[in-house]
Amino acid sequence: MNDFQLKLILSILGGVVFSFVFILLAFALPLENKKHAIIKKPKGVLEKVSFSARKNNK
């Protein structure tokens, strides 16, 4: 086997392994964050105003 064929085979195998890693990562990593944010109840007047302003902007 000459040098060119060996380089060709190794580059194809490298590409296959590299693609396989990214395919596995696509299945392993979540698409969206499913954690629920814990929102504490506002205590003071300023916290209530700030909370209502943030809630209305969404």
N, C-alpha and C positions, 0 to 999 in steps of 0.2 A: 504494500500500500504506500503510495507516495505521499508527500507532505501536503499537497493540496487536498486530497481526499480526506485525510485525517482532520485537517482544519475545517472542512465542510461538514463532516459528521459531528465534530465537537460543537460547532456553532449551531447546528440544528438541534442537537441534544440540549445545549444551553438555553436556546429559545423555548423549547418545550418545557423545560424545568422552570424557567422564569415565568412563563405563562401559567403553568400549573399553580405556582405560588400565589399569583394574583387571583386566580379563580378560587382558590381555597380561602383567601382573605375576603373575597366578595361574599362568600357564604358565611364566614365566621363573624364578620363585623356587623353590628346592627345598623339598619338604615336610619332609624330615628331614635331619639332619646325617649324612653318610656318611663323614666322616673318622674314621679309626681312632686311638684314643688310644695313644700310646706309653707303655708302663709300664716303668720301669726296674726292674731286679732289686734287691731289698733287700739291703743289705750287712751291716748290724749286726743285733744281736739285737732292739733296739727297733724298727727298721724292719721286721723280719720279723713281729713281733707286731702292729704297726700295719697292715701289709699284709694279714695274715690276718684281722684284725678287720674291715677294710673289705670284704674279699672275702666274708666270711660275712654281712654286713649287707645285701648286695644281693640 
